[in-house]
Amino acid sequence: MHMDDGAMNDPIISVRGLTCGYGRRTVLKDVSFDVGRGEVFVVIGGSGCGKSTLLKHMIGLYPPMAGSVRLSGADIVAAEGEARLEILKGIGVMYQMGALFGSMTVLQNVGLPLEEYTDLPAEAIEVVSRVKLSLVGLEKFGQVMPSELSGGMVKRAAIARAMALDPAILFLDEPSAGLDPVTSAELDRVVRSLAENLGITFVIVSHELPSILSVADRVILLDAQAKGIVAQGDPRQLNETSKDPRVRRFFDREARLPEPLSPAHQAEAFQPAASTAAEAHT
C-alpha cells in the first residue's frame, strides 16, 4: 500500500530525537521518523546497527537517553502507572522465537492476555482466541501444544497472541528468522492480509531480503557507524536506484522476491511438521 498525505500528517507512531543505548554506549543518536496508520514499516540494517535496540525502546522495555516515542498519540517514555499500562495494551509484540509457553496449549497461549487484562468469562476468551487463530490460519490447532508446531506455525501463533487485545500496532522482531523460504513467504502473506484487511500497523525488524521486498510499504535503514537512519523509503525503489554504498552493502545480496506458492505448497504450509520439539522452535 502507499500512504496518503493524510495518514502521514496524523501518524500512529511518532519518534522524535531518540537517543538510546546501554550504559555509556550510545547505539542510536537523535533518530526521528513517523509511521502511518495501517503501514507495514520495516527497520532494516546490518548486524549491530541498532534494529532490536530501537524496537525495545519503542515498546518501552528500556528508557531512552533522550527523545520521545508517541504511540497512538501517547508518549510511552513519559507515561507512568495506569497511563503507561493503557498504552501497552494498545500494542502487541511478537518476539523472535515466538516465546510461547510450552506447558499451555496454543489456544491457552493466545487467551493469556485476555485472562490477564480483561474481565471476560472463560467462554468469551475461548471464542476470541479461536477468532485470532483463524486470522493466522491456525483455527484447527488450538488444542495442540507449541512443541508440536512447525517453526512458522509458532510464529503465527505468537502473532495471534499479540493480537488478543485488538492492538492498533504490532511489533514483530525478526519474524522470518530461521524459517525456510516457503514458510517465510506464507508468514509475509499473513502480515499483508492483517494490514490490508484489519488496518493493523506493523513495525517489523528484519534483515531477510526476500521478506523485506515482499512485505514492506516503507523501510528505514540503520547504520552502526552513523548511529542512525541513512536511508528510508520504498525498499524496492531503494534497491533499484540508490547509489549510497551503505544501501548497496545491504541490498547487494540475493535480493529476489519470493516465488508465489503453489496450491500444494500453500496446503503444506498450514500442516504441522513432523519434527522434533527442538526443530519446531528454530
Summary of the structure (lengths in Angstrom):
residues: 282
radius of gyration: 18.6
end to end distance: 30.8
largest distance: 57.1
contacts: 908
relative contact order: 0.16
helix: 40%
strand: 21%
